[in-house]
Amino acid sequence: MMANDTIFDDEDDYSVVSETMTDTEGAPSEERDEKKEVYKMSAKDTRHVRLWRFVATLALLVTALVVTLTTYRFLKAEETSNFEVAFERFSRTLAEAALEEQKNVRDALRTIATTISSQAMAANISDNWPNVRIPMFGLHAQNAMAQAKVEFLSWTPRVSAEQYDSYIEFVNANYKEIVDEGHMFYYGDLSRISTDPRFSRPPPFIAAVGPEGFGPDKPRDAYWPNQIYAPPDLSYALNTNIGSFRNVEPAVEALEHLQYETVFTGSSSSGSRASDGILGAEVHATYHSQFNGTTKTPHGYVLHPVHQDPLDQSSSIVGMISAGFAFDASLRNLIPDGVQGITCVVTSNMAANFSYVVDGQNAFFLGMEDHHESKYDEYAVQMDLALHTNPKFTTTPGHAQYQMHIYPSDRFRATYDSNTPEIFAAAIAVTFVIVAIVFLVYDLFVFKRNENLVAKAAQSNAIVTSLFPEHMRERLMHEKEEDQLTKDKAGRRKTLSGSLSDGNFDKKTSRVHKPLADLYLDTTVLFADITGFTAWSSVREPSQVFVLLETLFQSFDSIAKKRRVFKVETVGDCYVAVSGLPKPRTDHPIAMCRFARDILAKMRTLTKALEVTLGPDTGDLDLRVGIHSGPVTAGILRGDRSRFQLFGDTMNVCQRVESSGKAGRIHASKETAELLKSMGKESWLDKRTHAVNAKGLGEMVTYWISVAGERAGSVTSRGSFDDLHFGTARNSHTNFLKPFKALDARMNRLISWNCEMLLEIMQQVVARRTAKQAMTISQQNKVVLPEKENTNPIDQVKEIIQLPDFDAEAAERQQNPEDVEIPSQVVEELHLLVSEVARLYNDNPFHNFDHASHVVMSVIKLMRRIMAPSDTDQAESAAKLHDHTYGITSDPLTQFACAFSALIHDADHLGVSNAQLVKEGTDLAVKYKERSVAEQNSLDLSWELLMEPRFETFRSFVFSDSAELTRFRQLVVNSVMSTDIVDKDMKTLRNGRWDKAFKKGDNVDFKDESKTDEVNRKATIVIEHIIQASDISHTMQHWHVYRKWNQNLFEELYVAYLNGRMDKDPATFWYKGEFGFFDFYIIPLTKKLKECGVFGVSSGEFLNYATKNREMWELHGKEAVAEMIAEAREKYGVKNEDAANDAHEQAIPLPDEIDV
């Protein structure tokens, strides 16, 4: 039965495996179990530590809270006390000053009244009231204003109805003297007297101001016409009855009723007194700090009677002295400037309340109503401003009784509030916090140390578990414990007997243990080797090799855990596993077959996926699996790096079964097949037609095993790409890449890989450019396309290409290239460009896109191998590295040009040599003047493709300006043209340039050239040699790689010969022709790579591989040529003659003939 026809036909078998899979979930759960074991052993101590940690933390927090709050409250209480004491002191000062002001006003007016009546009596004119002129009233008023801080005073006689006419005559007769005297006293001249006709003479009546305006007053029992003002108004009319004013009339009535001074409230204006009898702004402002948005502020007015007899208060009232004062005048200049925000509210029984705020030396009117802050009611200080407490005065209408209420405010409180409590509390809290942080940090370090110890213990247990079965691990640990006990006892014995012994104490303190080994009769062993790995790894970086192995083997480990298969070891690229131990199981061959099937499927999945990151031929790797069943001895050989190992003939047989198998197949011994048959799995078996001749074992009957079935395969299909994290770059751009439908899957993987390689270099280009501040990713310049060259590419080759100078600042501040984000549009255009380049390649056996990708891989490997000399320390500056590598390492654009040149260098290759194209007289040969025809055609086609409008975004991203594009073009021209190793003129030029660059001492003409030209010449020639070496890199790689590409080249030339496009059959010269190729080109080229001194150990690697391949060709070349000839003739339907004779009879070509 053929393997491909076999199906998985047992439901029960799958269920068994499914159940076992649920028992073990893999490494993570096992590692967690190991941690649990470690935690369990230290659980008691851990509880004690956690308890005391909690107690210490709680005590620290409680102490910090108590001390902080206590300090804060103490300092806050002290501030509050200072605030209360200060307010009490200042408020009493203000209240007492206000009361004193009231008394001063009363006393001042009483003095003037007494003086007036006394002067009248002394002049014997006391019976002439009201027709009495008051001399020097301004002087009396000035003294009173200075004493009592009143704003104005006035004299108003009392005129009864009987005295009306005589008073009018008196005023008319004395008007000028009265007015002139006041102005002269206050102003020193009469210039301020109004010339308005309304005020030039007093009216012939006692006037009143009512709703109808200024006119005669109504008949009254008594009139109170104004007569003298101090200071005098600039324009006012005498004979205006102030008792006719609505706000004054009740006070006048109270004055006549009480026969004593009365007080009422009004408002004062900064303007004229014409309408309300109030003075002007210049006097008003003297007693006010500011008007605070209005020209009117509350005032108190005092009316003091003037009695006919100054000694008899019951005598008739002949007039009155009136005065206006501002309440805020008594609040000024009392407290320091730094104290602000004391609110004073004045209340009365007749008027609305009004408020002031005292700010240092000034007092400001806040407005009518009570404006104090209610939250300070408890601090209120009240002062009764009444001059009389007799009920007669307090109940008389028209007589106002004032009270002043003084309150603090937030602004006043802020004067005594400081940040001291908060600062002290914060300082204490911060101190405790720092202590707590130190404690917690210390505890954190202790915790982390414990966690690390636990983790390491768990890891150690996990490692031991993975290396040793459980019963072996327990026995090994038990031995260690016994050894430690024996050692401790021996130490105590030595200490006790040290003084009695002669120094010959028995040093044998370790116990002799039995070997750690067991025999397992029923096991199945597997060997799985990666086919093609040696050749594949020879062209990769070490990191890429380990990415592949780690990705594959870790995925195999995961499957092994699920299948309950024990991984024994890995030897190189060979994976060894066993089933049936350490825990015996009857289905061990079935389990191993399923495991083999799963890892084969996983291998194919992962290698195809990894080809995008690890490069060409990765997807061609496969597994060769061998399985054998039998007894094994398993155990641990004590000593350094001891591990669990299997011994016995079963291991030897299994290795032979594996080595005689085929890639992608499960090869099993007869013993395993018999067990499978006994378990009903005969349908899995396909007996090999011929017996296998195993080394040391003779002929063996073996079987192919096919374990198929969707359900079983599902075990490995889950998360088939989950293992790729080992090899993918951190900023992989493959998510943007959309494969072309017209290209097969392998070609799409090659395209994606080439894009990844180019994108990595593009990230370096952008990182370096950004560091130089030439442009940023978000500010792309539109690159102007260069004019089309009128000459062929071969004529554009330059001896020296100028590379950028080293920029130390840019090198220092350059960001990590992996952090550079490439826009999706650029990635998509790059993928399209590479895909179009791939389409330019013909389906030749050798000169195809596979070959181009192989050259790209070699170029990148060589670029990465460019390094400082071996004696250069890693701490050497980037400048020295730049100089040593001729600037190639510090210019990513140069590296990008090399990789791009490798990608395009054989585009549209026709599968024949340049000599053949010239011989045929093709259009290309004519166009390029019969020189480097294929190379120039590849370059022109690829460059025209790059310059197409659809790649404008890509070009603008890679090249910051036209100068960079021009330099890129020159690098590509030199690189691609260097791949023509046959053109004699080009060869002569290259040899001459090499001599100029690296043998300068023999060239006198170049001794005086600049250092820059010298370095750039070396850089140019090194770049060309990188491309040349990469183009034939297969000859400097593993024998298998060399054989693969050598056969492809042979096939290509053989097809050309069959098509009549080649004169000689390659079979006639191929064997000996390779010697000429090695001796006259390959080996000299590798020596040049070493001589230029920038490739480190890699140059030696290339020379060694080239030398070994020549030796291998000498030993096996004839057989290889015979095989190539036979395969080519069979493939192309040519009669297979004696290929071996053809290979042996070849003539050795001259050096100039190796271009064939």
Secondary structure, 3 states (H helix, E strand, C coil): CCHHHCCCCCHHHHHHHHHHHHHCCCHHHHHHHHHHHHHHHCHHHHHHHHHHHHHHHHHHHHHHHHHHHHHHHHHHHHHHHHHHHHHHHHHHHHHHHHHHHHHHHHHHHHHHHHHHHHHHHHCCCHHHCCCCCCCCHHHHHHHHHHHHCEEEEEEEECEEHHHHHHHHHHHHHHHHHHHHHHHHHHHCCCCCCCCCHHHHCCCCCCEEEECCEEEECCCCCEECECCEEECCCCCCCCCEEHHHCCCCHHHHHHHHHHCCCEEEEEEECCCCCCCCCCCCHHHHHHHCCCCCCCCCEEEEEEEEEEECCCCCCCCCEEEEEEEEEEHHHHHCCCCCCCCEEEEEEEEECCCCCEEEEEECCEEEEEEECCCCCHHHHHHCEEEECCCCCCHHHHCCCCCCCEEEEEECCHHHHHHHCCCHHHHHHHHHHHHHHHHHHHHHHHHHHHHHHHHHHHHHHHHHHHHHHHHCCHHHHHHHHHHHHHHHHHHHHHHHHHHHHCCCCCCCCCCCCCCCCCCEEEEEEEEEEEEEEEECHHHHHHCCCHHHHHHHHHHHHHHHHHHHHHHCCEEEEEECCEEEEEECCCCCCCCHHHHHHHHHHHHHHHHHHHHHHHHHHHCCCHHHCEEEEEEEEEEEEEEECCCCCCCEEEECHHHHHHHHHHHCCCCCCEEEEHHHHHHHHHCCCHHHEEECCCCEEECCCEEECEEEECCCCHHHHHHHHCCCCHHHHHCCCCCCCHHHCCCCCCCCHHHHHHHHHHHHHHHHHHHHHHHHHHHHCCCCCCCCCCCCCCCCCCCCHHHHCCCCCCCCCCCHHHHHHCCCHHHCCCCHHHHHHHHHHHHHHHHHCCCCCCCCHHHHHHHHHHHHHHHHHCCCCCCCCCCCCHHHHHHHCCCCCCCHHHHHHHHHHHHHCCCCCCCCCHHHHHHHCCHHHHHCCCCCHHHHHHHHHHHHHHCCHHHHHHHHHHCCCHHHHHHHHHHHHHHHHCCCCCCHHHHHHHHHHHHHHHCHHHCHHHCCCCHHHHHHHHHHHHHHHHHHHHHCHHHHCCHHHHHHHHHHHHHHHHHHHHCCCCCCCHHHCHHHHHHHHHHHHHHHHHHHHHHCCCCCHHHHHHHHHHHHHHHHHHHHHHHHHHHHHHHHHHHCCCCCCCHHHHHHCCCCCCHHHCCC
